[in-house]
Structures are given as structure tokens and as C-alpha cells.
Amino acid sequence: MPFGNIGIPGLVLIIILALIIFGPSKLPELGKAAGNTLKEFKNATKDLISDKESDKDAK
């Protein structure tokens, strides 16, 4: 995964750029939307893995 080596300085830079681009008033909304998207992605991935395992067990 190419984003595995971002580190603290990279995260600080991303936050500063987000503040500049979107402004401080929009940042909480963007964070909430990103969190919800990540949560949905994890749930969908977990469902796919469990479906795949149940199909494998059924064979």
C-alpha cells in the first residue's frame, strides 16, 4: 500500500493543505464524511470476506 509510509510530517502537511483549501469551518464536515466513508468501506469489505468464507465452507 503506497500510503503506509506517510508518517506524522505527512499527516500534518495534509491537514494544513486541507485547512488552506477548505477552510476551518468545513473541516469537521469533511472529517465526518471521510469517517463515514471509511466505516462503510470496512463494513463492505468485512461482508465480502465473510461471504467468501461461507461460500468456501459450503463447498
C-alpha positions, 0 to 999 in steps of 0.5 A: 500500500503506497500510503503506509509510509506517510508518517506524522510530517505527512499527516500534518502537511495534509491537514494544513493543505486541507485547512488552506483549501477548505477552510476551518469551518468545513473541516469537521464536515469533511472529517465526518464524511471521510469517517463515514466513508471509511466505516462503510468501506470496512463494513463492505469489505468485512461482508465480502470476506465473510461471504467468501468464507461461507461460500468456501465452507459450503463447498 
